[in-house]
Amino acid sequence: MPFKLSSEQEVMQKVAREYAENKIRPIAAKYDEAEETPLEIIKEMSRLGFSTLTIPEEYGGGGVDALTACLVIEELAWGCAGITTSATANSLAAYPILLFGNEEQKKKYLPPLSNGKLAAFCLTEPGAGSDAGAISTLATPVDKGFILNGNKCFITNGGLADYYTVFATIDRKKGARALSAFIVDRNSPGLSVGKKESKMGIRASNTTEVIFEDVFVPEENLLGKKYGGFRIAMTTLDLSRPIIGALAVGIARAALEKAAQYSKERVQFGKPIGHFQAIQLKLAEMAMRLEAARMLVCRAAILADKKKGRISGASAMAKAYAGDTAMYVTTEALQIMGGYGYMRDYPMEKYMRDAKIMQIYEGTNEIQKMIIAQDVLRSLK
Ligand code: COS
């Protein structure tokens, strides 16, 4: 790190590293293969505070800053990005409540997340991915609340959550300007969990459809203002994307370490392959990009901690660059390991599969670049 971490940050980083080493790594391949979520570990991570790092202590969370959260998430993702995605999905679902919820909502819904309960963020729909304003899940105002109808897809923790933060439109013709956000309890009549997805990577995380059929949501579960849902979603994603960057850095670091170790041990043409420039050039490029990605993640987190205005551009840069870096580093690391890298006996092919989603979820990297470009143009006005 080019800047000094506080002793608290160093301790948290160490605790997370040891947890990843001792608890996450040993089970990562098994749950990836089985495509199951290690629920006991996820609940333990919740109780240890790994999924509520930035939630203030008064609501049961870790009360740490965004920078510390990113340092911790990098360590956990070094252990397994799939298992860590399940934990971070909790904080993604919690941000709308933390940022826009009233005191009653915060007191009711945030503390359980540090006690083994899970939550899920329901924004994406079959027809609304990159275009988040195109949501068609309808929230019809009725006496004392709203009736929700619609389908959400690709929801992390969808099948495991105890409650959902859900985005729905009050008027389909008004797009982004008519979105509202709600907290919806898992046991609400009419709410059901649909298809569980089978994925290329992060297979230890649970991804499902969530279906709303005439689900009544009481008005006290409306988050923020009635038509303020789009801003809630965007502000949440601005804060959450550096976390995805940290996940990506954790995967890339794990892959670089394995490739470097392999190139010291693997002997061909009479010497370890790390002695050949063809391999050294790869290791150098991987290491440079990894460090640059980590710095962009730290920069976005530090800006989030300063809490001065929107951090959309910095957050998008961290997510896009780190996501691309994870894909680049894992691809090169696998290449260094050759046939061994390709085999499922080694973790490298999992790193590469896990890395791909980093360029896609919480907004594709193409969307991140649009956000960055808008930020650049805005700064010239
Ligand atoms: N913070 C606060 N307000 C924001 C904002 C942000 N980060 N981004 C946009 N807004 C506001 C704008 O200021 C604008 O407000 P006004 O109506 O008052 O002018 C409004 O929201 C609409 O903004 P914009 O016109 O930029 O919206 P677009 O429909 O063009 O969409 C993108 C913007 C593409 C950035 C957005 O749809 C997006 O992030 N898509 C990706 C979604 C995503 O990440 N999905 C993954 C789901 S979670 S796995």
Residues whose N, C-alpha, C, O or C-beta is under 5 A from the ligand:
A	BS01	COS	L123 T124 G129 S130 D131 A132 G133 A176 R231 M234 T235 D238 S312 Y361 E362 G363 I367
